[in-house]
Amino acid sequence: MRHSWRLLLFRNHLRSSFRTPGYSSPHHFQFQVNSSPSLSSLRSLSSLHTLSGQAAHFSGRIINFINSKNPITYSFSSEPLVEPEKDPDHCSLVCDIFTKFTDADLINKELELNSVVITNEIVLKVLKSLNSSPVVARRFFHWVLERDSEKLSSKAYNLMVGMVGANGPMEEFWDIVETMKKKGYGVSKGARDRVVKKLEEEGLKDDLEKLKGVFASGSVDNSVEKIGLRISRIVRNNVWGDEVESQIKDLNAVFTSDLVKIVLDNLAMEPVKVLIFFRWIEEDGLYKHDETTYNAMASVLGREDCIDRFQKVLDEMKSNKYELDLETYVKVFERFVKRKMIKEAVDLYEFAMAGANKPSVHCCTSLLKKIVVSKELDMDLFSRVVRIFVGNDNALTNSTLDALLKSLTSVGRYGECNKILKEMKEGGYVPIGNMQSKIVSGLVNAGKTDEVGEFVDSLKESDGNLDYKAWASLIQRHCASGDLEKASECFQKMVEKGGASNTGYVFESLINAYCCKKRAIDASKLLHDYVTHKQLKPWHTTYKALINKLLIQGGFKDALNVLDLMKSHGFPPSVDPFIKHVSKQGTGDDAVAFMRAMTVKKFPSTSVVIRLFEAFFKAGRHSEAQDFLAKSPRYIRNHADVLNLFHKMQPGKDTAASATLAV
């Protein structure tokens, strides 16, 4: 038998066929692709299937192609870490875009914004979905025809010719049929029946006869699809040998890229047989492979049990300067990702990005997400993808980081975000604005407070700084968790890095947190320090709340100090809490101290003094009122309103009036 290398290749195929496609052990495992099969293994395989006329000689050139020189180790795991993400419904999206827009530039822009890749599969789905909208379907068909006619398969043409024949002018129908003939495509029975029905209903006898003539001339039987199916059956149902080659040649088929692609696609589940056929037709001079057929071959071999052969095909494509088309890339990439073959997906991404048909920005984000949710976070792979992406004049964005943070959260790995950020920083990206707040909030929620400090330090190294919202988020979360020391430390860093201006809201949150922990006195010291040494100006509400809490928590003298600072910032002094506290718990000396704390140039106005006296009397503390009066300035003691008040409140007098005095 000639070409005995094909027998060896088929034997290798038998070995791989014993493993169910898509199967992997429930345990993590490794396997090695050796440079050549052992003789004993070949004999073992031959015992499983006895093949007539087996030959013992191998073709060195083909064996070298099939098996790589050096053994390569691959590692796979079948344990899914997270549920696979569902891809967007690009079919519906494409239908909506072509329905809403008629301008080609607008259509291109919308497709690009939504990262839509037009593949053969998408073309078929869209045309089927637009069956009831022939105008939109025609627009889509011609758009694809002008930009990438290779995406229009025989099935796509038949869907279109069926719609046009049933709804459009017959001139257009015959134009499409003529184009199909030139491409070697036949009109399918389904399309024919649909058009025949219309022709019969409208009485178009000439067109009906012409259509019957198309079928009489063998439009269907000799179509490229039918021939491709025949070749596929011959290869699939027989052991490769001279007989198979003879049967294929007896078909007298003219091999084109479309025909070869159909055969390769039909035999996709038997990659070794596909490879035999692929090599044979070129070796026997039946066809010289081009970019289309190489892409079809790559699509078949892009699977876990054919990695070395797949790489060989890519190498040949590169040496022949053939481009990997996006449809092939997307198909193989998704297969790798589904099987957790992340390293292979990165290798493929690198190959595609080096070519003319570069994957979309969305593809980079998707690949980075798969890396961060893998069983082990491989930062080398992450770094590779970032370098490839940025090296092709792309820029990492907030949306990319946002997607990665969500992925980290989904697998409980948010604490690793600093590693991610470090690599993204190498790619020229530094988070700003709301992204900083998201990072800080996520780290705090995950209990990774040390990592927050690392994040802040990394910003400093890159001449950046945490923005106000991020600081506020961090400090408030520390306050909510009761870690006041951490909150104070963060506030100090915030002031050191950005100054004390515009910190009022955050500072009030910090002061309130101290007060809620019954540490109002510590809060007053904190306020005094920042006001005195950092020129911080607290809000009016901060002063009022702190004074009230100090009086409740036994910090009368501290409250007076805060009152003094309050006046220095031009705020009206908080009087009511002091009057309430002094009248019920204070002494005459406390009353004098309060009045002096309110003094700017002289003792406070008589109205404030009278309010305090009235509060003493209402609380039934006449002696404290008398003590306060004795220690007041002379103009207060001799004031008519003060004397009148004390006269009314003398013991034995009708005290009904006193009950109506307002505090």
C-alpha positions, 0 to 999 in steps of 0.5 A, spaced: 500 500 500 502 506 498 503 512 503 503 507 509 504 513 513 496 514 513 495 507 516 500 509 522 496 516 522 489 512 523 492 507 528 493 514 532 486 516 531 484 509 534 487 510 540 484 517 541 477 515 539 477 510 545 476 517 549 469 520 549 470 527 546 469 532 551 471 527 557 476 528 562 477 525 569 474 527 575 481 528 577 486 533 575 491 530 570 497 530 565 499 527 559 505 528 554 505 528 547 511 524 545 516 525 539 514 518 536 509 512 537 513 506 540 513 500 536 509 496 542 504 501 542 502 500 534 502 493 535 497 493 541 493 498 537 493 493 531 490 488 535 484 492 536 483 493 528 486 488 523 487 492 517 488 488 510 495 490 507 498 493 513 505 496 511 511 497 516 514 503 513 513 510 515 513 517 511 518 521 515 516 528 512 508 526 515 510 523 521 514 529 523 508 534 521 504 530 526 508 529 532 512 535 534 520 534 536 520 535 543 515 532 548 510 537 550 506 537 557 499 539 558 495 540 564 487 540 564 482 540 570 475 538 569 473 541 575 469 547 573 470 553 578 464 558 576 458 557 571 460 559 564 458 565 562 453 565 557 455 569 550 450 575 548 445 573 543 448 576 537 443 574 532 438 578 536 443 584 536 444 584 529 437 583 527 436 589 531 441 593 528 440 592 521 432 593 522 434 600 525 439 602 521 440 603 513 446 607 513 452 602 512 457 607 517 452 607 522 451 599 522 459 598 522 459 603 528 454 599 532 457 592 530 463 595 533 461 598 539 457 591 541 463 587 539 459 583 534 463 578 530 460 576 523 461 568 523 458 563 518 453 561 524 451 568 525 449 569 518 445 563 518 441 565 524 440 572 522 437 570 515 433 565 518 430 570 524 429 575 518 425 570 514 419 574 515 422 581 514 425 580 507 427 587 506 432 587 512 434 580 510 436 583 503 440 589 506 444 584 511 445 579 505 448 584 501 452 588 507 455 581 508 456 580 500 460 586 500 465 586 506 466 578 507 463 574 501 466 568 504 461 568 510 456 566 505 455 559 505 451 555 500 446 554 506 446 562 506 445 563 499 439 558 499 436 562 505 436 568 501 434 565 494 428 562 497 426 569 500 427 573 494 424 568 490 418 568 494 417 575 495 422 579 491 422 580 483 424 574 479 430 578 476 434 578 483 432 571 484 435 569 477 441 574 479 443 570 485 442 563 482 447 565 477 452 567 482 450 560 486 452 557 479 459 560 479 460 558 486 458 551 485 452 552 489 446 548 487 439 550 489 436 546 495 429 542 494 426 547 500 428 553 496 426 550 490 419 548 493 418 555 496 419 559 489 415 554 485 409 555 489 409 562 488 410 561 480 404 557 480 400 562 484 402 567 479 402 563 473 409 565 471 410 559 467 417 561 463 420 562 470 417 555 472 420 552 466 427 555 467 427 553 474 425 546 472 431 546 467 436 548 473 434 542 477 434 538 470 441 540 469 444 537 476 444 543 480 443 539 486 446 533 485 452 536 482 452 541 487 459 542 491 455 540 498 453 534 495 460 532 492 463 534 499 458 529 502 460 524 498 467 525 499 466 525 507 462 519 507 468 515 503 473 517 508 469 516 514 466 509 512 473 506 510 480 505 512 484 510 508 488 506 503 489 506 495 481 504 495 479 510 498 483 515 494 481 511 488 474 512 490 475 520 491 478 521 484 473 517 481 468 522 483 472 527 478 471 533 483 474 539 481 477 541 488 476 548 490 476 552 497 469 551 498 469 544 497 475 542 501 472 546 507 466 542 506 469 536 507 473 538 513 467 541 516 464 534 515 469 530 518 471 535 524 469 529 529 475 525 526 481 530 526 486 525 524 482 523 518 481 530 516 489 531 517 490 525 512 485 528 507 488 535 508 495 532 506 493 527 501 490 532 496 495 537 496 501 531 496 497 528 490 496 535 486 489 535 487 489 542 490 494 547 493 491 549 500 490 557 501 488 561 507 481 558 507 482 551 507 488 552 512 483 556 517 478 550 516 484 545 518 485 549 524 478 550 526 478 542 526 485 541 530 483 546 535 482 541 541 485 538 547 487 532 544 490 535 537 494 541 540 501 539 537 498 538 530 494 545 531 500 548 533 504 546 526 498 548 522 498 555 525 506 555 524 505 553 517 500 559 516 505 564 519 510 561 514 505 562 508 503 569 511 496 566 511 491 570 516 487 566 522 480 569 520 476 571 526 471 566 525 476 560 526 479 564 532 472 565 536 470 558 535 477 555 537 478 560 543 471 558 546 472 551 545 479 552 549 476 556 554 470 551 555 475 546 556 479 550 561 485 550 557 487 557 559 494 557 557 492 555 550 487 560 549 492 565 551 497 562 546 492 563 540 490 570 542 497 572 542 497 569 535 491 572 533 493 579 535 500 578 531 495 578 525 491 582 521 484 580 524 485 582 531 480 580 536 476 585 539 477 589 546 472 584 549 476 578 547 481 581 551 477 582 557 474 575 557 480 572 557 483 576 563 476 574 566 477 567 565 484 567 568 482 570 574 477 565 576 481 559 574 483 554 579 490 557 580 491 565 579 496 565 574 499 572 573 504 570 568 498 569 563 495 575 566 501 579 564 502 576 557 495 578 555 496 585 558 502 586 554 499 583 548 493 587 548 497 594 550 503 592 545 497 593 539 496 600 541 490 598 546 489 601 552 486 598 559 480 602 561 475 602 567 470 597 564 476 592 564 477 593 571 470 593 573 469 586 570 475 583 573 473 585 580 466 582 579 470 576 577 474 576 583 468 577 587 465 571 584 470 566 586 472 569 593 479 572 591 478 579 591 484 580 596 488 578 590 486 585 586 492 588 588 496 583 584 491 585 578 492 592 579 500 591 579 500 588 572 495 593 569 499 599 572 505 596 568 500 596 562 499 604 563 493 603 567 491 607 574 484 607 577 481 614 578 475 616 581 469 611 582 474 605 581 478 607 587 472 607 591 470 600 588 476 597 590 477 600 597 470 598 598 471 591 596 477 590 600 474 592 606 468 588 605 472 582 604 476 584 610 482 585 607 484 592 610 492 590 609 491 590 602 487 597 602 494 600 605 498 596 599 493 599 594 494 606 597 501 605 597 501 603 590 498 609 588 503 614 591 508 610 587 505 612 581 504 619 583 497 618 584 493 619 590 486 616 593 481 621 591 476 624 596 470 619 595 475 613 596 478 615 602 470 617 605 468 610 603 474 607 607 474 611 613 466 610 613 467 603 613 472 603 618 467 607 622 461 602 621 465 596 623 468 600 630 475 600 628 476 607 630 484 607 630 484 604 623 479 610 621 483 615 624 489 613 621 486 613 614 483 620 616 490 622 618 493 619 611 487 623 607 489 630 610 497 628 609 496 627 602 490 631 600 490 637 605 484 638 610 480 642 605 473 639 603 474 633 609 468 636 613 463 630 611 468 625 612 470 628 619 463 628 621 463 621 620 469 620 624 467 624 630 460 621 630 463 614 630 467 616 636 461 619 640 457 613 638 462 609 642 462 613 648 468 616 646 466 624 645 472 626 649 477 623 645 473 626 639 474 633 642 481 632 642 481 629 635 477 635 633 482 640 637 488 637 634 486 638 627 483 645 627 489 647 631 495 644 627 491 642 620 487 648 619 481 643 618 474 647 619 469 642 621 461 643 619 457 647 624 453 640 625 459 637 627 460 642 632 453 642 635 453 634 635 459 633 639 458 639 644 451 635 645 455 628 646 460 631 651 455 634 655 451 627 656 458 623 657 461 628 662 465 632 658 463 639 660 470 642 660 471 639 653 465 642 651 467 649 653 473 648 649 469 646 643 465 652 644 471 656 643 473 653 637 466 654 634 466 661 635 473 662 632 470 659 626 464 664 626 459 659 627 453 662 632 455 658 639 450 652 641 447 655 647 441 650 648 445 644 650 449 648 655 443 651 658 439 644 659 445 641 662 447 646 667 440 648 669 439 640 671 446 638 673 451 644 674 453 649 679 453 656 679 461 656 677 459 652 671 454 657 669 459 662 670 464 658 666 459 657 660 457 665 660 465 666 660 466 661 654 460 665 650 463 672 652 467 675 646 468 682 649 463 682 655 458 677 659 453 675 654 447 678 653 442 679 658 436 675 655 441 669 655 443 670 662 435 670 664 434 664 660 439 660 664 436 663 671 429 661 668 432 654 667 435 653 674 428 655 677 424 650 673 429 645 675 427 647 682 434 649 683 434 656 687 440 655 691 444 654 684 441 660 681 442 664 687 450 662 687 450 664 679 447 671 681 452 672 686 458 671 681 455 674 676 457 681 674 454 687 677 450 690 671 447 683 671 445 683 678 442 690 678 438 689 672 431 690 672 428 684 669 433 679 673 431 682 679 423 682 677 425 674 676 428 673 682 422 677 686 417 672 683 421 666 684 422 668 692 419 662 696 412 663 699 410 667 692 405 664 687 409 659 683 404 658 678 407 663 674 414 659 674 411 653 671 409 657 665 416 660 664 420 657 658 426 654 658 
